[in-house]
Amino acid sequence: MSAISATAVAEAPPTPEPAIRAGSGSKVLAWMVVFGGLIYFFTPLVATGQRSFFAIRDTFGFEAYRRILTDPTFIDTFTLSVVNAVLTIVLSLIVIVPTAYWVALKMPRLRSVIEFITLLPFVIPAVVLVFGLLRMYGPPPLSLLNSSTSTRVILICAYAALSFPYMYRAVDNGLRAINIRTLTEAAQSLGATWPTIIWRVIFPNLKVALLSGALLTFAIVIGELTIALYLGQHTFGPYMADLVRNKVSEPAALTVLSFAFTWIAMGIISYLTRRQPSSKKRGKR
């Protein structure tokens, strides 16, 4: 009996080895996918960066960057786009934060409806939006596109609409992370009005969420081309398009600068997101 059991044990196939082999094979495949993705994404960037340093034939230098940073048109268009981005962020916050807060507090059943409305810019292309603006506000009796000031106001409103999906998502996620009902009741017990609650209670608790939405909105406004082009606004997007058509090394340098700015912005978001929980723990101690 013992001999039979010993023989059965000896003949039993070892089970851990296939699992180990399968696990090592999946790791190799995962690393191959990661390596292929890195090559796919960084090869164009490396080639673009290399082209930006050779504005003068066979001479390594920063001539393309010097031309970009000293170009008056670059400074004017970039400054205008930055101001437009700031105004768009302010307008988006004024519209989105009270709306998302009120829906989360008083009308949670309407959350799906508001989400659908804010996602419409993903469905409606920018060219359709700008042609609608031209047909609506261009001809009489409104004729709002005859003035540069009113045209700029329409441009900022259009940018705010484009930013709604990103800003609303960021604000809604921030509101889900805090107990807004308890905060509201505590503020009301101290005699705070609704504007005071939103400004002094809700906004400070949404710093990271608002910063994330603001940076995404900033990136959208800085690089937007279609709406600004059809509305005749000389912003950074049309400037980049003209630069690509007429220059070679300068667009490459501008691409590298834009990529660096994007990574710096992402680093700021990551730093503040990691820093917030640690500050809360210190406060509890």
N, C-alpha and C positions, 0 to 999 in steps of 0.2 A: 504493500500500500504506500509505504513511504517512498519506495523507488519510483512508483508511478507518479506521485505528486512531485518528486524531485525532477523527473523527466519533463512533466508538464510545465514546471516553472522554468526549466532550462530552455524549453522550446518556445516559451512565450515571447512574442516580438517586443523589442524595446520601443516604447511609445514616445519618450521625450525627444529623440533625434529628429523625426519628421517635423515636429513643432519648431525645434530650433532652426532647422533648415528653412522652413517656411517663413519664420520670423526674420532670418537674415536675408532671405530673398526679397521680402517686402521692404526691408530697410534699404537695400541696394536700389530697388525700383524707385522708392521715394526720393532718395538722393539723386538719382538720375533725372527725375522730373524736376526737382529743385534746381539742379545744375543747368538743365536745358532752359528752364524759365529765366534764370539769371543771364544766360547767354543771349536769349531772345530779347530781353528788355534792355540790357546794358550795352550790347554791341552797337546799336544806333546812337546811344548817348556818347560812347567813347569815340565813335567816328565823327559825330558832330563836334565834340570837344576838340578833337585833333584838327578839324577844319577851321575852328575858330581861332587857333593859335598860328595859323599860316595865312594871314591876310596879305602879306607880302610873299611873293613866290620864293620858296626854299629858305625862308627866314622865320625862325620861331620867335614869337613875341606877342604882345598884347595890343597890337594896333587896332584890331577889330573892336575890342572892348573900349579902347580910348575913343574911337569914332562914335560908338554908340553913346557913351556916357557924356560926351561933349556935344552931341547933336542937339541943337535947340528944339527941333521938332520932337525928339524923344522926350525931352524934359517937359515940354508943354503938354503933350498928349498923355504922358504918364501921370503928371500932376492932375490933369483933368479927370482921368480915370480913377485916381485915388480919391478925389473929392466925391465923384459920383458913387464910388463904392461905399464911402462913409455915410453919405446921405441915404443910400439904399439900405444899409444895415440899420440905420436909425428908423427908417420907415418900416422895415420888416419887423423890428422889435416892437414898435408901437402897435402894429396890427396883430402880430402872432402871439406875443406873450399874454396880453389880456384875453384874447380869444381862447387860447389853449388852457389858460388857467380857469376861465369861467366854464368851459366845457367839462374839464376834469372835476370841477367842484360841484357844479349845479346840474349839468346835462351830460352825464357820461354816455348816454345812449346815442348822442349825436357825434361821438368821437369818430366812428367809421365814416359818417357823412363828411365831416371836416377833413379827414384824411384823404378821402376821394377828391374833394375839391382842391386840396393843396397838391395833389399828384397830377392834376390836369396839365401843368407845364411839361411833364414828361410825355404826354400824349399829343399835345398840340405843338408842332414845330415852331421854331422862332420865326421862320419866314412867314408862316401863316399868321402869327401874332402881329408881326409888323405890318403886313398888308391890311389886317383888320384895323390897326391903329391909323394907317394912312386913309382908309376909306371912312373911318368914323370921325376923325378929328381934322382931316385935311380940308375937305370942301366946306363951303358955307352951309349953315350959318355959324358954325363954331370957328373954323379956320384957325385952329390953335397952332398949326405947324408953320404959320407965317412969321412967328416970332421965335428967336433963338432961346429966349427964356422959357416960354411955354413948351417948346420942343424938348428942351432939356428936362423939364418936369415930367413930360410924358415918357421920356427915356428912362428916368429913374423909377417911375411907377412900373414900367415894363420889366425893369431889372428886379424890382421887388417881387413881382409875380413869378419871375423865373427862380428866385431864391426861396419861394415858399416851401417846396418839398424838403429842402435841406434844413431850413430854419425851423420849420414846424416839427420835423423829426427830432432835431436836437433839443428843442424846448420840451416836447412831449416826453422824451426819455428822461430829461431832468426832473420834470414834474412827477413822473412815476417813482423816482428815487427818493422823494421826500414826502412827508405826511402833510400835504397842503391843508387838509381839513383841520388838523390840530393846530397848525400854525395860524390859520385864519381865525379860528375860535379864540386862540390866545390873544391875537391882535385886536379882535373885536371886544374882548373883555377889558382891554386897556383903552378903549374908546377910539381906535384907529378907523379912519374912513377907508373906502375901497381904494382910492388912488394911493393912499398912504400904505395900505397893505401890499399893493402890487409893487410900489417903488421901494419900500424899506424892508419888506419881508420876503416877497417872492424873488425879486431880482437878485438880492445878495445870495440866495440859496441856489441860483442857477448860473453861477459865474462860469463854470467849466462848460456847461451846455451852451450858454450864450456865446462863449468864445469860439467853440467849435463851429456853431452855425455862422458866426460872423466871419471866420476865416474862409469857410467854404463859399459864402456869399462874395467875399472880397476876390477870391480866385475866379469866380464866375464873371464878375463885372470887369475885372482887369482884362480878361482874354476874350470877351464877347465881341463878335464881329458883325453878325447879320443885322441886328436891330440898329446898331450905331451907324452902319453903312447906309441903310435905306432911309434913316432919318437925317442923314447928312451931318452927323456929329464926328468931329475930328478927335477921336479917342485913341486909346492905345491899340485896340484891335485892328482898325483900319490902317494904322501906322505899321504894324507888323506885317499886314498883308502887302502893303506897298514895298516894304523892305525886302520881302521874299521875292517879289517880282523884279526888283532892280539891283539887288546886291547878292553877294555870295557868302562872304565870311561873316558879315554883320548879323544876318539871321541866325547863324550858328552860335555866335556869341550871345545873342539875345535868348536863344533857347537854353543855353547853359545857365545864364543868370536866372531865368524863370524857374528852371529845375532846382537851382540852389535855394531860391526863395521859397518854393513849395516845401522842400525838406526842412528848412528852418521853421516854417509855420507848423508843420507836423511835429517837429521836435518840441515846440512851445506847447502845443496841445498835450502831447504825451507827458511832458514834465509837469504841467499843471494838474493833469488827471491823476498822476501818481502822488503828487504832493498833497492833494486835498484829503485823502483818507488819513495820512499821517498827521496832518494838522488837527483833524477831528479827534484822533486818539490822544494827542497831547492835551486837547481841551478837556477830554473826559478825565484824564489823570489830574 
